[in-house]
């Protein structure tokens, strides 16, 4: 109520009272002349009392008016607060009829569904529930009305244009009034980013578990391969070069090296690293490794064809991640083949992208990796979501829906681009572009196996918990002239070294041993004698890194299984540096 309005009302009331007084004339002048002084005093007193009563009533009216005005202001403030809390809330709020028609929503709810607020009134909320979540939403609504309690549900919804999103619903029947039909309220929160992050976290945990398992298997497998490779090399040295036994041993040696390479590939596949591990490399080598593993894991009814340009340029990347891309794409292609029969083709070529191209790539030279299959192909609406986390059209048990999402993430982290082309019944093709660099990939030179092994006469303490390994290494190194003391316990080795620290010229220790691992043993030995050269051997370990080796003062690291030549060369190099 405004102040000007109050003044106008008071003036009107005064005029109305004067008019009434003039009309009534209840007390004439004649009557007044016949009143005694006492009566006049009484009359004046009564008038004075009435005046005071009116003043008191007026004061009460003013107080009530002020309270009403204050309540009005508070109501306006509450309305503004309601507007801020309801209309501008971070969650979408919907008031729904018993059949699910939208009666009211806030601005956030309208934005979630991609429509104007006014156009939503009367529309069924089920129009915005994704097809795969219709049943879940139906049971959610039934539970809300049956229990009359607050219910929570995670479903997939879609905007007016069909864009899907993950939503968390919180619903309850309205408790205001008893009229029918029943009203219920629903809060909707977009949790798409949370779902994506949870999917990535689960995938990371899965890969970590796979990596740990692969590391443990690799360690044990490498310990088995170590003596096989070593003894085979020693027997090859004793056998006549062109004899049948030499050729047989050569086949054993080649197979053992292949097994060693397979273990390395498994470790690379299960331990993808960040960009700090990116190196200059040739894609051809990675394809060869991936195809080797694929042929070992896919049925013989699946033919893998290769069309590889061996003269493409090098790229900067993580070989393990690129291998994972190829493995995931080919596995996806295999699952698309009818009756597990068909052809998967891997192509590699160098292409040039110019400014006129409609691709999201800078102009320049790229290596294009293509994986195609003769499977059933995909519909356009499937292609639109093919890289979404946990989206899959496969049967239960044939995939999690993360494979292609991981592929997309890896390609993007390599500053590349990925494209998929497919038609129903015509198969699918994935195209990956990676930028070519001008620097050539560095390749390790192969050692000259025909050269004689370096020899020596130094005293070596060799420590490994596998008796077959200590036996083979003792035999091999004694043939080269070294004096070997071999132990199968790191604690026994520490006690022996503590009693006779000057007895040895070199210590070679395994990394993964019970009670005391190799890095701790090395640290203890260096505390006793800081100048003792130490070489650590490992099949696989998260504990040991190049940085830790340097920090501890260890001279060299050898990865099991290692060839006798590599052992001999490393020993000689470390001792000569001393």
Helices and strands as residue ranges (DSSP letters): H 3-24, H 29-33, H 37-82, I 83-87, E 92-96, E 102-105, H 107-113, G 118-120, G 125-128, G 131-133, H 134-147, E 151-158, E 164-173, E 184-190, H 192-238, H 244-270, G 275-277, E 279-281, H 283-297, E 302-308, E 315-317, H 319-336, G 338-340, E 342-353, E 364-373, H 380-383, H 403-413, E 417-422, E 428-435, E 459-463, H 467-479, E 483-487, H 490-499, E 506-510, H 518-528, E 533-538, H 546-552, E 556-559, H 564-577
